[in-house]
Amino acid sequence: MRPTVNDIAREAGVSLATVDRVLNGRPGVRDKTIRAVNEAIDRLGYVRDMAAANLARQRDTRLAFFLPDTGSQFVETLVSALEGSAMLARGMRAETSLHRFPAEDPHALAAALARLPGAGVEGVALMAPETPILRDAIRDLRLKGIAVVAMVSDLPNTARDHFVGIDNRAAGRTAGVLMGRFLGPGAARVLVLGQSMQLREAAERRRGFDEVMLDRFPRIDVLQTLENHGRPDLLRAGLIQMLDHSHGVRGIYLLGSGHRMLTQTLEELGLAGQVVVIGHELTPHARASLIAGTMDAVITQNVGHVVRSALRLLKARTDRLPIDPSQEQVRIEIALAENLPEPAGLTPSASLERGAA
């Protein structure tokens, strides 16, 4: 026999009215009581009739997406994918809003997250570095019953519900195999460029890359990571300095953003097409660089799949419905000049609210 709301009330030791308020996200319930009801639901395996529940409450589930406010083309492709998912969100009876936060200011992000419970938000998807203050902010959201999904860069120590994105360590290993094969026999040096090693995806990619290079290509010397903190001028200056002082560089591994300044600087130095360049994420500039021959390969992921998966996971979590893990698995893809897919024509939608973090 399927458990009922009466069973939840008995299990949690609360009234039916309290269970109803928790299930429908109504105010006036203490955090401790919300946790007790949610834990009882999990123990009993209670599944709601969400079609009836959504009809009864006559409102959409409010979901908030948080992305760093940078000049990164990859972040902008995520924004476009979110705008293009408006029809899917409407079909799910979900209302999505986009919030941008200063990439180098975790306190601003934490403050924005702290305001969500009072705004009626039931689920959050975000791409952010894992810092102590962010861990605390996400744990507080979870204690208040708000679902949290990490996108692209995982936040495994924050009590988040799910991660959506590729296996970044495996992506780094893939980059290592490509770099070693493309460089061929003989000694070589490889520069590694990254925005910040505080970003988990960057650290995991670097770890996977190093594992492969040490194990399979020991003749290749991989240098320390040059961080640019999202500043193209720092990337350019650091790259010029490293190339000037590190002889024998035949490869460059770009952990994240910076495709545009990297290829521009190589062209200025007359090195475009003379060194192997492998990066991540198929941004418009990375696509153009592959076609021009200034980049050799890009390890990427379907950003539309990432956003759609985040929507599905948040809605399933807020509705307490099961998920299909295989549907949410994002594959690692390798883009070369010879196999480039057609650019995605995502049309911005006015139905996506934008909020300031």
HUFENHU-V418846 format. One record per pair of residues at least 24 apart in sequence whose C-alpha atoms are under 8 Angstrom apart, sorted by the first residue. I is the first residue (numbers start at 0). J is the second residue. If there is no record, write none. Layout:
# HUFENHU-V418846
I_J ; I_J
This chain:
# HUFENHU-V418846
1_45 ; 2_43 ; 2_44 ; 2_45 ; 3_45 ; 7_36 ; 7_39 ; 7_40 ; 7_43 ; 8_36 ; 10_39 ; 11_35 ; 11_36 ; 11_38 ; 11_39 ; 23_56 ; 24_119 ; 30_142 ; 30_143 ; 33_143 ; 33_144 ; 34_142 ; 34_143 ; 34_144 ; 37_144 ; 46_319 ; 46_320 ; 47_318 ; 47_319 ; 47_320 ; 49_318 ; 53_92 ; 58_92 ; 59_92 ; 59_93 ; 59_94 ; 60_92 ; 60_93 ; 60_94 ; 60_120 ; 60_121 ; 60_314 ; 61_93 ; 61_94 ; 61_95 ; 61_96 ; 61_119 ; 61_120 ; 61_121 ; 61_122 ; 62_93 ; 62_94 ; 62_95 ; 62_96 ; 62_120 ; 62_121 ; 62_122 ; 62_123 ; 62_124 ; 62_313 ; 63_95 ; 63_96 ; 63_97 ; 63_98 ; 63_120 ; 63_122 ; 63_123 ; 63_124 ; 64_95 ; 64_96 ; 64_97 ; 64_98 ; 64_123 ; 64_124 ; 64_125 ; 65_97 ; 65_98 ; 65_99 ; 65_100 ; 65_123 ; 65_124 ; 65_125 ; 65_126 ; 66_97 ; 66_98 ; 66_99 ; 66_100 ; 66_125 ; 66_126 ; 66_127 ; 67_99 ; 67_100 ; 67_101 ; 67_102 ; 67_126 ; 67_127 ; 68_99 ; 68_100 ; 68_101 ; 68_102 ; 69_101 ; 69_102 ; 69_229 ; 70_229 ; 71_229 ; 71_256 ; 71_257 ; 72_256 ; 72_282 ; 72_283 ; 72_284 ; 73_256 ; 73_280 ; 73_281 ; 73_282 ; 76_282 ; 76_302 ; 77_302 ; 77_303 ; 77_306 ; 79_345 ; 79_346 ; 79_347 ; 80_302 ; 80_303 ; 80_306 ; 80_345 ; 81_303 ; 81_306 ; 81_307 ; 81_351 ; 82_345 ; 82_346 ; 82_347 ; 82_348 ; 82_350 ; 82_351 ; 83_345 ; 83_346 ; 83_347 ; 83_348 ; 84_303 ; 84_306 ; 84_307 ; 85_348 ; 85_350 ; 85_351 ; 87_307 ; 88_310 ; 91_314 ; 93_314 ; 94_351 ; 95_351 ; 95_352 ; 96_351 ; 96_352 ; 96_353 ; 96_354 ; 97_351 ; 97_352 ; 97_353 ; 97_354 ; 98_353 ; 98_354 ; 98_355 ; 98_356 ; 99_354 ; 99_355 ; 99_356 ; 100_355 ; 100_356 ; 102_127 ; 105_130 ; 105_132 ; 105_133 ; 106_132 ; 106_133 ; 107_356 ; 108_133 ; 108_356 ; 109_133 ; 109_136 ; 111_356 ; 112_136 ; 112_137 ; 112_140 ; 113_140 ; 116_140 ; 116_143 ; 116_145 ; 120_145 ; 121_145 ; 121_146 ; 121_317 ; 122_146 ; 122_147 ; 122_313 ; 122_314 ; 122_317 ; 123_147 ; 123_148 ; 123_313 ; 124_148 ; 124_149 ; 124_150 ; 124_309 ; 124_313 ; 125_149 ; 125_150 ; 126_150 ; 126_151 ; 126_152 ; 127_152 ; 127_198 ; 128_152 ; 128_154 ; 128_197 ; 128_198 ; 128_199 ; 129_154 ; 129_197 ; 129_198 ; 129_199 ; 133_157 ; 134_158 ; 145_317 ; 146_313 ; 146_316 ; 146_317 ; 147_313 ; 148_309 ; 148_312 ; 148_313 ; 150_305 ; 150_309 ; 151_200 ; 151_305 ; 152_198 ; 152_199 ; 152_200 ; 153_199 ; 153_200 ; 154_199 ; 161_312 ; 163_305 ; 163_308 ; 163_309 ; 163_327 ; 163_328 ; 163_329 ; 164_300 ; 164_305 ; 164_328 ; 164_329 ; 165_300 ; 165_328 ; 165_329 ; 165_330 ; 165_331 ; 166_331 ; 167_200 ; 167_201 ; 167_203 ; 167_204 ; 167_207 ; 168_200 ; 168_203 ; 168_204 ; 168_205 ; 168_206 ; 168_207 ; 168_208 ; 169_204 ; 169_207 ; 170_204 ; 170_207 ; 170_298 ; 170_331 ; 171_203 ; 171_204 ; 171_205 ; 171_206 ; 171_207 ; 171_208 ; 172_204 ; 172_207 ; 172_208 ; 172_209 ; 172_210 ; 172_211 ; 173_208 ; 173_298 ; 174_208 ; 174_252 ; 174_277 ; 174_278 ; 174_298 ; 175_207 ; 175_208 ; 175_209 ; 175_211 ; 175_212 ; 176_211 ; 176_212 ; 177_277 ; 177_296 ; 178_250 ; 178_275 ; 178_277 ; 179_212 ; 179_216 ; 179_219 ; 181_275 ; 182_249 ; 182_250 ; 182_275 ; 185_218 ; 186_218 ; 186_219 ; 186_220 ; 187_218 ; 187_219 ; 187_220 ; 187_247 ; 187_248 ; 187_249 ; 187_250 ; 188_219 ; 188_220 ; 188_221 ; 188_222 ; 188_246 ; 188_247 ; 188_248 ; 188_249 ; 188_250 ; 189_219 ; 189_220 ; 189_221 ; 189_222 ; 189_248 ; 189_249 ; 189_250 ; 189_251 ; 189_252 ; 190_221 ; 190_222 ; 190_223 ; 190_224 ; 190_225 ; 190_241 ; 190_248 ; 190_250 ; 190_251 ; 190_252 ; 191_221 ; 191_222 ; 191_223 ; 191_224 ; 191_225 ; 191_251 ; 191_252 ; 191_253 ; 191_254 ; 192_224 ; 192_225 ; 192_226 ; 192_227 ; 192_234 ; 192_251 ; 192_252 ; 192_253 ; 192_254 ; 192_255 ; 193_224 ; 193_225 ; 193_226 ; 193_227 ; 193_228 ; 193_253 ; 193_254 ; 193_255 ; 193_256 ; 193_257 ; 194_226 ; 194_227 ; 194_228 ; 194_229 ; 194_254 ; 194_255 ; 194_256 ; 194_257 ; 195_226 ; 195_227 ; 195_228 ; 195_229 ; 196_226 ; 201_254 ; 201_255 ; 204_254 ; 205_254 ; 229_256 ; 229_257 ; 231_257 ; 231_260 ; 234_260 ; 234_261 ; 235_260 ; 235_261 ; 235_264 ; 238_264 ; 239_264 ; 248_274 ; 249_273 ; 249_274 ; 249_275 ; 250_274 ; 250_275 ; 250_276 ; 251_275 ; 251_276 ; 251_277 ; 252_276 ; 252_277 ; 252_278 ; 253_277 ; 253_278 ; 253_279 ; 254_278 ; 254_279 ; 255_279 ; 255_280 ; 258_284 ; 258_285 ; 259_284 ; 259_285 ; 262_288 ; 262_293 ; 262_294 ; 281_334 ; 286_336 ; 286_339 ; 289_335 ; 289_336 ; 290_336 ; 292_336 ; 295_335 ; 295_336 ; 296_333 ; 296_334 ; 296_335 ; 296_336 ; 297_333 ; 297_334 ; 297_335 ; 298_331 ; 298_332 ; 298_333 ; 298_334 ; 299_331 ; 299_332 ; 299_333 ; 299_334 ; 300_329 ; 300_330 ; 300_331 ; 300_332 ; 301_329 ; 301_330 ; 304_329 ; 305_329
